[in-house]
Amino acid sequence: VRERLGGRLRVGVSGAAPLSPDVMEFFHALGVPVIEGYGLTETASSATVNEPDDFRIGTVGRPVEGAEVRLADDGEILIRSDSVFAGYYKEPDATAAALTDDGWLRTGDVGELDDEGFLRITDRKKDLIITAGGKNIAPQNLENALKTSRFVSQALVVGDRRPFVTALVTLDDTEVASSGRDPQELVQELVDDVNRDRTRVEQIKRFVILPRDFSQDEGEVTPTLKLRRRVIHEHFAAEIEQAAGWR
């Protein structure tokens, strides 16, 4: 694998979207660590980064020199540094919403800081699911766990203001066909595995296999392959309601 990558690759750098820990562990085992960093347009450059000789898989590293990172009471990641922007052009309301009075940028991302200062991003704040019981659930954690299966091409979980979580799943038809297994049984086994180490409120209670992948042409996926949740909810409203037993 290293030879196919040119033979001289010593380290990779990743940003923009999270990498699966399995991918990172694979390259680390090859002696080619992939380090992740984190930043926004509003921070002008990276705000945190792992280092080749000091990294933690599953995190985006520690703050770069001159940057401060802390978490708000609701888990939102706040950043302060000289590279944080002054504001949005001719958008005073948006600027006030993004920046605190003492210069902290509200990133809109939710995360965790470990004891050694490594930052882990868990989800977008606007994407958090708040169940009918008032519990916060990070959907990307569940979705990424589902997508580790070779049978699953895409996944999205729903459950905001609902009593439980439901998953929308699209399948890789070639992989499913090669297995000779029933698709419903395959997904049920995967869901059971994903649920195994999670609290009851986080567990996926029901799922539906959709007839097609989420499409950029349909406006359901961005050019960087991020899910447009509102659009997907609208396009598959009937499937969601039926699968979850909400009608």
C-alpha positions as CSV (number, residue, x, y, z in Angstrom):
1,V,0.0,0.0,0.0
2,R,2.8,2.4,0.8
3,E,4.4,1.7,-2.5
4,R,1.2,2.4,-4.3
5,L,1.1,5.8,-2.5
6,G,4.5,6.7,-4.0
7,G,6.8,5.0,-1.5
8,R,7.8,8.2,0.3
9,L,4.6,9.1,2.1
10,R,5.4,9.7,5.8
11,V,2.3,11.4,7.1
12,G,-1.1,12.4,5.9
13,V,-3.2,15.4,7.0
14,S,-7.0,15.4,7.0
15,G,-9.7,18.1,7.6
16,A,-13.1,19.3,6.4
17,A,-14.9,16.1,7.3
18,P,-14.2,13.4,9.9
19,L,-12.3,10.2,9.1
20,S,-13.4,6.9,10.5
21,P,-11.1,5.7,13.3
22,D,-10.8,2.4,11.4
23,V,-9.2,4.2,8.4
24,M,-6.8,6.1,10.7
25,E,-5.8,2.9,12.5
26,F,-5.2,1.2,9.2
27,F,-2.8,3.8,8.0
28,H,-1.2,4.1,11.4
29,A,-0.5,0.3,11.3
30,L,1.2,0.9,7.9
31,G,3.5,3.5,9.5
32,V,1.8,6.4,7.8
33,P,-0.2,8.2,10.4
34,V,-3.0,10.5,9.3
35,I,-3.4,13.5,11.5
36,E,-6.6,15.5,11.7
37,G,-7.0,19.2,12.2
38,Y,-10.0,21.5,12.7
39,G,-10.8,25.0,11.7
40,L,-13.5,27.2,10.2
41,T,-13.6,29.9,7.6
42,E,-14.1,32.3,10.5
43,T,-10.8,31.2,12.2
44,A,-8.9,31.9,8.9
45,S,-6.8,28.7,9.5
46,S,-6.6,25.7,11.7
47,A,-7.6,26.1,15.3
48,T,-6.5,22.7,16.5
49,V,-4.3,20.0,15.0
50,N,-2.7,16.7,15.9
51,E,1.0,16.4,15.4
52,P,2.8,13.6,13.7
53,D,4.6,12.6,17.0
54,D,1.8,13.6,19.4
55,F,-1.7,12.6,18.2
56,R,-4.8,10.9,19.4
57,I,-6.9,9.0,16.9
58,G,-10.5,10.1,16.9
59,T,-9.6,13.7,17.9
60,V,-8.7,16.8,16.0
61,G,-5.7,17.5,18.3
62,R,-4.9,20.4,20.6
63,P,-5.2,24.1,20.0
64,V,-2.5,25.6,17.8
65,E,-0.2,28.3,19.2
66,G,-2.1,31.4,20.0
67,A,-5.5,29.7,20.0
68,E,-7.8,29.0,23.0
69,V,-10.6,26.4,23.0
70,R,-13.2,25.8,25.6
71,L,-16.7,24.3,25.8
72,A,-19.9,26.2,26.5
73,D,-22.4,24.8,29.0
74,D,-24.2,23.0,26.2
75,G,-21.0,21.5,24.8
76,E,-20.6,24.0,21.9
77,I,-17.0,24.5,21.0
78,L,-15.8,28.1,21.5
79,I,-12.6,29.4,19.9
80,R,-10.6,32.6,20.6
81,S,-7.5,33.7,18.8
82,D,-6.0,36.6,16.8
83,S,-7.0,34.7,13.6
84,V,-10.7,34.7,14.5
85,F,-12.5,37.0,12.1
86,A,-13.9,40.5,13.0
87,G,-17.4,39.8,11.7
88,Y,-19.6,39.2,8.7
89,Y,-19.6,41.9,6.1
90,K,-22.6,44.2,6.7
91,E,-24.2,41.5,8.8
92,P,-24.3,42.9,12.4
93,D,-26.9,40.5,13.7
94,A,-25.1,37.4,12.3
95,T,-21.8,38.8,13.8
96,A,-23.4,39.2,17.2
97,A,-24.8,35.7,17.1
98,A,-21.3,34.3,16.1
99,L,-19.1,36.2,18.5
100,T,-19.4,36.7,22.3
101,D,-18.7,40.1,23.9
102,D,-15.2,38.9,24.9
103,G,-14.2,37.6,21.5
104,W,-15.1,33.9,21.6
105,L,-16.3,32.4,18.3
106,R,-19.4,30.2,18.6
107,T,-18.5,27.4,16.1
108,G,-21.8,25.7,16.0
109,D,-20.0,22.4,16.6
110,V,-20.4,20.3,19.7
111,G,-17.4,18.5,21.2
112,E,-15.5,17.1,24.1
113,L,-12.1,18.0,25.6
114,D,-10.1,15.2,27.3
115,D,-7.8,15.5,30.2
116,E,-4.8,16.2,28.0
117,G,-6.5,18.9,25.9
118,F,-7.3,16.9,22.8
119,L,-10.6,18.0,21.2
120,R,-13.1,15.5,19.9
121,I,-16.0,16.8,17.7
122,T,-19.2,14.9,18.2
123,D,-21.7,16.7,16.0
124,R,-23.1,20.0,14.7
125,K,-25.2,21.8,17.4
126,K,-28.1,22.3,15.0
127,D,-28.1,18.6,14.2
128,L,-28.5,17.4,17.8
129,I,-31.6,15.3,18.4
130,I,-33.5,16.2,21.5
131,T,-36.0,13.4,22.2
132,A,-39.4,13.9,23.7
133,G,-37.9,13.0,27.0
134,G,-35.4,15.9,26.7
135,K,-32.3,13.8,26.1
136,N,-29.6,15.1,23.7
137,I,-28.3,12.6,21.1
138,A,-25.6,13.2,18.6
139,P,-26.8,11.6,15.4
140,Q,-23.4,11.5,13.6
141,N,-22.1,9.0,16.2
142,L,-24.9,6.6,15.3
143,E,-24.7,7.2,11.6
144,N,-20.9,6.7,11.4
145,A,-21.3,3.5,13.4
146,L,-23.9,2.2,10.9
147,K,-21.7,3.2,7.9
148,T,-18.8,1.1,9.1
149,S,-20.7,-1.9,7.6
150,R,-19.8,-2.8,4.1
151,F,-23.5,-3.3,3.4
152,V,-24.5,0.3,4.3
153,S,-23.9,3.1,1.8
154,Q,-25.6,5.9,3.7
155,A,-27.4,6.4,7.0
156,L,-29.4,9.1,8.8
157,V,-31.0,8.9,12.1
158,V,-34.1,10.9,13.2
159,G,-35.9,11.3,16.5
160,D,-36.1,15.0,17.3
161,R,-39.0,15.6,19.7
162,R,-39.9,11.9,19.3
163,P,-39.9,9.1,21.9
164,F,-37.2,7.1,20.2
165,V,-34.6,7.1,17.5
166,T,-35.2,5.7,14.0
167,A,-32.6,5.1,11.3
168,L,-32.9,5.6,7.5
169,V,-30.5,3.2,5.8
170,T,-29.4,2.8,2.2
171,L,-27.6,-0.3,1.1
172,D,-24.8,-1.3,-1.2
173,D,-26.8,-3.7,-3.4
174,T,-23.7,-5.5,-4.7
175,E,-22.4,-6.3,-1.2
176,V,-25.8,-7.4,0.0
177,A,-26.3,-9.6,-3.1
178,S,-22.9,-11.2,-2.6
179,S,-23.7,-12.1,1.0
180,G,-26.9,-14.1,0.0
181,R,-28.5,-12.7,3.2
182,D,-31.9,-11.1,3.7
183,P,-31.4,-7.3,3.8
184,Q,-33.7,-6.8,6.8
185,E,-31.8,-9.4,8.8
186,L,-28.4,-7.8,7.9
187,V,-29.5,-4.4,9.0
188,Q,-31.1,-5.7,12.2
189,E,-27.9,-7.4,13.1
190,L,-26.0,-4.2,12.5
191,V,-28.4,-2.1,14.5
192,D,-28.2,-4.6,17.4
193,D,-24.4,-4.3,17.3
194,V,-24.5,-0.5,17.2
195,N,-26.9,-0.5,20.1
196,R,-24.9,-2.9,22.3
197,D,-22.8,-0.4,24.2
198,R,-25.2,2.5,24.2
199,T,-27.7,3.7,26.7
200,R,-31.4,2.9,26.1
201,V,-32.2,6.5,25.1
202,E,-29.4,6.4,22.4
203,Q,-30.4,3.1,20.9
204,I,-32.0,2.8,17.5
205,K,-35.4,1.3,18.1
206,R,-36.5,1.1,14.4
207,F,-35.1,1.4,11.0
208,V,-36.2,1.6,7.4
209,I,-34.3,0.6,4.3
210,L,-34.7,3.2,1.6
211,P,-35.1,2.4,-2.1
212,R,-32.2,4.7,-3.2
213,D,-29.2,6.5,-2.0
214,F,-29.3,10.1,-0.9
215,S,-28.5,12.2,-4.0
216,Q,-26.7,15.4,-4.7
217,D,-29.0,15.9,-7.8
218,E,-32.0,15.8,-5.4
219,G,-30.4,18.3,-3.1
220,E,-30.0,15.8,-0.3
221,V,-26.2,15.8,-0.2
222,T,-23.8,18.7,-0.4
223,P,-20.8,18.8,-2.9
224,T,-18.7,17.6,0.1
225,L,-21.1,14.7,0.7
226,K,-22.6,16.1,3.9
227,L,-26.2,15.3,4.5
228,R,-28.9,18.0,4.1
229,R,-31.1,16.7,6.9
230,R,-34.0,19.0,6.4
231,V,-34.3,18.0,2.7
232,I,-34.0,14.3,3.4
233,H,-36.7,14.6,6.1
234,E,-39.0,16.2,3.5
235,H,-38.3,13.8,0.7
236,F,-38.7,10.7,2.9
237,A,-41.3,12.0,5.3
238,A,-43.7,9.1,4.5
239,E,-41.1,6.4,5.1
240,I,-40.0,8.1,8.4
241,E,-43.5,8.3,9.7
242,Q,-44.4,4.7,8.8
243,A,-41.1,3.2,10.1
244,A,-41.4,5.0,13.4
245,G,-45.0,4.2,13.8
246,W,-45.8,7.8,14.2
247,R,-48.9,7.6,12.0
